[in-house]
Each structure stands twice: as C-alpha cells, then as structure tokens.
Amino acid sequence: MTRFAGAVRPRLARAAQAVRPRLARTATAAKPRVARLARAVSPQAARITRPKTWQYTAGAATAGLALAAGVVTAAGPWDSTGQRTAERDRAAAQERTGGADHGRHTDTSNSSGTAAETPLPAPSAASVLTGLGGGTSTVKSAPNGKALAGVLGPLLDAPELGTRGAAVVDVASGKVLYGEAAAKPLVPASTTKIATAAAALAALGPEHRLTTRTALEPDTKELVLVGGGDPTLTARKEAEGWASLRELAAATAEGLKKHGLREVTLSYDTTLYTGPDLHPIGVNDNIARVTPLMADEARTDGSTSGPAPRAADPAKDAATKFASFLADHGIKTTSPGPSKATNRAESLAEVASPPLSILVERMLTNSDNDIAEALARHTAVASGERADFAGADEAIRARLRKLGLPVTGAVFKDGSGLNRDDRLTAGLLTALLAKASDPAHPELRSTLTGLPVAGFTGTLASRYTDGAAGVVRAKTGTLTGVNALAGTVVDQDGRLLAFAFMATGTTDAGAAQTALDSTATALAACGCD
C-alpha cells in the first residue's frame, strides 16, 4: 500500500492544484465518511502478513473503490441515469465537459487570433451547483435584484460602452434579476449565433447530419456532386471526424467501376440554396460565398477558423478538388460545371457531417460565420421557407416564437451577425440561454456547451486571466462600434445565471471589451444577497 500511495501521490497533487477552490467543499463534506471507511479497513489491513503482489493489487483496488464510493455518496444526490440531479435540472453538466471539441477538432493554427497552444477546455463551470454533504443543498437563493443592480449598474455606466442593453436571469427559476433597456433591439453582432443555434436545433434536432452525395444520371452517364450544405466538408488528408471529400471520391470511383465507367462528365449541384450567395458585406475574409457545396469553407490558406482568403467560387473549387481525387482512383472527368441532379439519378455514394450538435459547438466556440449561415439556410429549408437570407430570417424568428421566446423587435438579416441590420434584445438572449438550460429542451443543450470558456477556449481563450477564468462561458460579439457578450456564469452562491450585455456606439473596442469582461467577472464574484 505504501508503494501504491507513493506512486499515486504526485498525480493526485497535480490534479488537486487544477481543481478550483469551490470544490474544496466536496472534500470537507466527504471527510467524515472517508475517515469511517479508513477505520473500517485498517483492522483488516493489519492482519495481512507477507502480502504477495496480487494482494497488494487487490488491496489497493478495494481501498480505492471504497474511497470513491464514499466521495460519490457525499456528492449526491444522483438520479437513475447517473447524473447529479441539480446538474440535470439546470442543464449545467452537458454531455461534453468544457463544451468544445476537446482536442478532436481543434484549430492548431494562429489564424483565428487564438493562441495555438491554449489549454484544453476546463470542465463545465456549472458543475458545482449541487449541495454537498449527504445531499443537503448549500446552493443559496437567487441574488437580490437591488444588490445586483448596485454591482452591475456602475460598471455598465462606463462611458466606453455607449448605448447599452443588459439582462441577468436566474436559470433555475427563470426570474429576471436585472435589466437595463433589456427590451431594446440593438445590433447583436456575433451573439446572433446563439439564436441561430437554438433555431437550427429546434428545427432539425441535435442528431441531424448534413449529407454530401454523388449521383449518376442513367442516360447521359453524367456524374453530379450534390452539395448538401455542409461547410465542414473537408478535402484534407486527415478528416478528423468531419465528412471527407476524399472518402466520397473513393466510394464514388468504386461505384463507377461497378458500372464499367472510367470516364465521366462531372457536374455539381448547388440548388439546395436559393437567392444571392454573396453576403451583404461583400467579399470578405470573414465569410465565403454562401453555397451548399464547399470544402474547408473555401479557405485557401490551410486555416480552420478565423478570417482567411476564400476561393472566388467555392462550389467549383470543391468540385475541382473532387475531380483530382477521382483521378487518383483511375476515374477521368471533364472540367466540372454547374448542373442539377434529376430524380432519376442513381445515388452512388455519400458522406455525412458529425451530428448537428457538434457543428453548433464548433460554430459557437470559433464564432464560425460559414457554419452559422449554413444552419440558417437549413432552418429555412426545414421550415418550408426559401433557403435564402430572407427565408432564414422568417424561419429563425418562427422557431424562436414557437419556443415561447420574446422575439418582438428581433431581425435576422443573416445567421452569423455580420449584418449590421440585425437586431436582438438582451432579454431575448437571456431567455434563449435559459431555455437551452431547461430540462424540457435537451435538444438545445449544445447552445450552452458550445459557448467559449473564459480563459480556455475559442474567442475567450485569451481573455479573463483573473478569477473568472473557467467560470464565465459566453459568446462574444464584435463589429466596428459594437461590443456584446452573452452567456452563463456561476456566482459565488452556486447559482447558474444567464446574462447578456450589449453595447453600440462604442468608440474604443478594446476598452469596451474590457468593460464587458469586468462586468461578467463582477457577476461571477457576486453573492449579492
């Protein structure tokens, strides 16, 4: 046992240093039970003489299981699914700790403005909501509104924030704790993506996948690459879980050879979407043309997130790459051109994206404009609206209204928030976040799990170097003269709060960002009884 303890002790020490001070309450609550377990095991351990190797192993395992059982019992209550009940009820602990890709699909470039070596996501900040010590809750009541106003009001009155709108909601009760012009429509910038995420998840479901396929016309032997609106389709050798254009080419080549074909006319189909494909901001490194067929978001610099130069014609670019992959498998094609697959065309092969919940997380963590516009179009298609900017506006508002959310004054000129004519209210943003936390709407949870974690992931990786790191989770929004922040935070009393801070007419982006971060930090530090 001594050797076992010596081997484990360094690892435990490192783990203990990584755990936040609040979790010390777990050890306090569990200590009496652990002590009783230790006393119960000690007499039996004393009777063991000349232990063999297997006895050391069995003894260590038994003691470890007993210790774990004591701690787990102390940390209850737990429900029948193995999830702590408070976390279930408040949607605090989602299926993926940290809420991002956890190293599976992370960006290793510096193009996003996020350091390539930033740490992996911290555990979900709201995992400390339940009371410890035999199931007795230590979570206090929601903050006092007047006390909260006394803390947030002066910070939001900072002149660098210009025209403001703000709201704070207690997630568990749905009670509005604070509001300043909370119903005033303001330019939301990228916080629009929270609404886009919720609408898409409500319309399609979290398990929905976006499919890219190939079809062979029976008479002309024309091969059509059919775009399915998946901006995460990749042409890279290592697909890392995303739909692979190379794999689609390999499967398609196999199908063509079964038909005795080694030379075909290659076309591509982008008819899933309608209307103009150029975003109103024009040609811009922040977004590709909005088309249902593209590979790697039409990036030409090898990046995976952030601004980047884009192919002028994303669909043709993807089809050209597809042709080269077919050539690698012995299939010769013509130069690809636009077409439309008929109903008589035979499907040869297809590849599918990860579940929609994963796409939503990537969109929110990296503030991915291309995914946002794709999800807005898919929401329109699922809602029977035209798959263009106007149709997406109608579809998103309709889906949010169906969820019982306050959409008065909301305008969605796009799904990404790049359009300065978008309008949202702080009240709608906090209502969205509270709805995503509702156990009655598990389909919306990735709206929360995708939020960047302060000091750890996405657009917040380099922010919150103070005590709010790992505690604040929020979507940022930044345009010239616009700064916004909306997300969740666990306050000092263990309450999960949803907040939205919006500012327009800002003249110093850095100062405005700092002011918003300071306000969120103050909210995290607030007991505000």
Secondary structure as the mmCIF struct_conf table of DSSP 4:
data_model
#
loop_
_struct_conf.conf_type_id
_struct_conf.id
_struct_conf.beg_label_comp_id
_struct_conf.beg_label_asym_id
_struct_conf.beg_label_seq_id
_struct_conf.end_label_comp_id
_struct_conf.end_label_asym_id
_struct_conf.end_label_seq_id
HELX_RH_AL_P HELX_RH_AL_P1 THR A 2 ALA A 18
BEND BEND1 VAL A 19 VAL A 19
HELX_RH_3T_P HELX_RH_3T_P1 PRO A 21 LEU A 23
HELX_RH_AL_P HELX_RH_AL_P2 ALA A 24 ALA A 46
TURN_TY1_P TURN_TY1_P1 ARG A 47 ARG A 47
BEND BEND2 ARG A 50 ARG A 50
HELX_RH_AL_P HELX_RH_AL_P3 THR A 53 ALA A 74
TURN_TY1_P TURN_TY1_P2 ALA A 75 ALA A 75
STRN STRN1 TRP A 78 TRP A 78
TURN_TY1_P TURN_TY1_P3 SER A 80 THR A 81
BEND BEND3 GLY A 82 GLN A 83
STRN STRN2 ARG A 84 ARG A 84
HELX_RH_AL_P HELX_RH_AL_P4 THR A 85 ARG A 90
TURN_TY1_P TURN_TY1_P4 ALA A 91 ALA A 91
BEND BEND4 ALA A 93 ALA A 93
BEND BEND5 GLU A 95 ARG A 96
TURN_TY1_P TURN_TY1_P5 THR A 97 GLY A 98
BEND BEND6 GLY A 99 ALA A 100
TURN_TY1_P TURN_TY1_P6 HIS A 102 GLY A 103
BEND BEND7 ARG A 104 HIS A 105
BEND BEND8 SER A 109 ASN A 110
TURN_TY1_P TURN_TY1_P7 SER A 111 SER A 112
BEND BEND9 GLY A 113 THR A 114
TURN_TY1_P TURN_TY1_P8 ALA A 116 GLU A 117
HELX_LH_PP_P HELX_LH_PP_P1 THR A 118 ALA A 122
BEND BEND10 PRO A 123 PRO A 123
HELX_LH_PP_P HELX_LH_PP_P2 SER A 124 SER A 124
HELX_RH_3T_P HELX_RH_3T_P2 ALA A 125 VAL A 128
BEND BEND11 THR A 130 THR A 130
BEND BEND12 GLY A 133 GLY A 133
TURN_TY1_P TURN_TY1_P9 GLY A 134 GLY A 135
HELX_LH_PP_P HELX_LH_PP_P3 SER A 141 ASN A 144
HELX_RH_AL_P HELX_RH_AL_P5 GLY A 145 LEU A 156
TURN_TY1_P TURN_TY1_P10 ASP A 157 ASP A 157
HELX_RH_3T_P HELX_RH_3T_P3 PRO A 159 LEU A 161
STRN STRN3 THR A 163 ASP A 170
TURN_TY1_P TURN_TY1_P11 VAL A 171 SER A 173
STRN STRN4 VAL A 176 GLU A 180
BEND BEND13 ALA A 181 ALA A 181
TURN_TY1_P TURN_TY1_P12 ALA A 182 ALA A 183
BEND BEND14 LYS A 184 LYS A 184
STRN STRN5 LEU A 186 LEU A 186
HELX_RH_3T_P HELX_RH_3T_P4 ALA A 189 THR A 191
HELX_RH_AL_P HELX_RH_AL_P6 THR A 192 LEU A 204
TURN_TY1_P TURN_TY1_P13 PRO A 206 GLU A 207
STRN STRN6 THR A 211 LEU A 216
TURN_TY1_P TURN_TY1_P14 PRO A 218 THR A 220
STRN STRN7 GLU A 222 VAL A 226
BEND BEND15 GLY A 229 GLY A 229
TURN_TY1_P TURN_TY1_P15 PRO A 231 THR A 232
STRN STRN8 THR A 234 THR A 234
BEND BEND16 ARG A 236 LYS A 237
TURN_TY1_P TURN_TY1_P16 GLU A 240 GLY A 241
BEND BEND17 TRP A 242 TRP A 242
STRN STRN9 SER A 244 SER A 244
HELX_RH_AL_P HELX_RH_AL_P7 LEU A 245 LYS A 258
TURN_TY1_P TURN_TY1_P17 HIS A 259 GLY A 260
BEND BEND18 ARG A 262 ARG A 262
STRN STRN10 GLU A 263 ASP A 269
TURN_TY1_P TURN_TY1_P18 THR A 271 LEU A 272
BEND BEND19 TYR A 273 TYR A 273
BEND BEND20 GLY A 275 GLY A 275
BEND BEND21 LEU A 278 LEU A 278
TURN_TY1_P TURN_TY1_P19 PRO A 280 ILE A 281
BEND BEND22 VAL A 283 VAL A 283
STRN STRN11 ASN A 284 ASN A 284
TURN_TY1_P TURN_TY1_P20 ASP A 285 ASN A 286
STRN STRN12 ILE A 287 ILE A 287
BEND BEND23 PRO A 292 PRO A 292
BEND BEND24 ALA A 295 ALA A 295
HELX_RH_3T_P HELX_RH_3T_P5 ASP A 296 ALA A 298
STRN STRN13 ARG A 299 ARG A 299
BEND BEND25 THR A 300 GLY A 302
BEND BEND26 THR A 304 PRO A 307
STRN STRN14 ARG A 310 ARG A 310
BEND BEND27 ALA A 312 ASP A 313
HELX_RH_AL_P HELX_RH_AL_P8 PRO A 314 ASP A 328
TURN_TY1_P TURN_TY1_P21 HIS A 329 GLY A 330
STRN STRN15 LYS A 332 THR A 333
HELX_LH_PP_P HELX_LH_PP_P4 THR A 334 PRO A 336
STRN STRN16 GLY A 337 PRO A 338
TURN_TY1_P TURN_TY1_P22 ASN A 343 ARG A 344
HELX_LH_PP_P HELX_LH_PP_P5 ALA A 345 ALA A 345
STRN STRN17 GLU A 346 ALA A 352
HELX_LH_PP_P HELX_LH_PP_P6 SER A 353 SER A 353
BEND BEND28 PRO A 354 PRO A 354
HELX_LH_PP_P HELX_LH_PP_P7 PRO A 355 PRO A 355
HELX_RH_AL_P HELX_RH_AL_P9 LEU A 356 ASN A 366
TURN_TY1_P TURN_TY1_P23 SER A 367 SER A 367
HELX_RH_AL_P HELX_RH_AL_P10 ASN A 369 ALA A 382
TURN_TY1_P TURN_TY1_P24 SER A 383 GLY A 384
BEND BEND29 GLU A 385 GLU A 385
BEND BEND30 ALA A 387 ASP A 388
HELX_RH_AL_P HELX_RH_AL_P11 PHE A 389 LYS A 402
TURN_TY1_P TURN_TY1_P25 LEU A 403 GLY A 404
TURN_TY1_P TURN_TY1_P26 THR A 408 GLY A 409
STRN STRN18 VAL A 411 VAL A 411
BEND BEND31 LYS A 413 LYS A 413
BEND BEND32 GLY A 415 GLY A 417
BEND BEND33 ASN A 419 ASN A 419
TURN_TY1_P TURN_TY1_P27 ARG A 420 ASP A 421
STRN STRN19 ARG A 423 LEU A 424
HELX_RH_AL_P HELX_RH_AL_P12 ALA A 426 SER A 437
TURN_TY1_P TURN_TY1_P28 PRO A 439 ALA A 440
HELX_RH_3T_P HELX_RH_3T_P6 PRO A 442 LEU A 444
TURN_TY1_P TURN_TY1_P29 ARG A 445 ARG A 445
HELX_RH_AL_P HELX_RH_AL_P13 SER A 446 THR A 449
TURN_TY1_P TURN_TY1_P30 GLY A 450 GLY A 450
BEND BEND34 LEU A 451 LEU A 451
HELX_LH_PP_P HELX_LH_PP_P8 PRO A 452 PRO A 452
STRN STRN20 VAL A 453 VAL A 453
TURN_TY1_P TURN_TY1_P31 ALA A 454 PHE A 456
BEND BEND35 THR A 457 THR A 457
HELX_RH_3T_P HELX_RH_3T_P7 GLY A 458 LEU A 460
TURN_TY1_P TURN_TY1_P32 ALA A 461 SER A 462
BEND BEND36 ARG A 463 ARG A 463
BEND BEND37 ASP A 466 ASP A 466
TURN_TY1_P TURN_TY1_P33 GLY A 467 VAL A 471
STRN STRN21 VAL A 472 LEU A 479
TURN_TY1_P TURN_TY1_P34 THR A 480 GLY A 481
STRN STRN22 VAL A 482 VAL A 490
TURN_TY1_P TURN_TY1_P35 GLN A 492 ASP A 493
BEND BEND38 GLY A 494 GLY A 494
STRN STRN23 LEU A 496 THR A 504
BEND BEND39 GLY A 505 GLY A 505
BEND BEND40 THR A 507 THR A 507
HELX_RH_AL_P HELX_RH_AL_P14 ALA A 509 ALA A 525
#
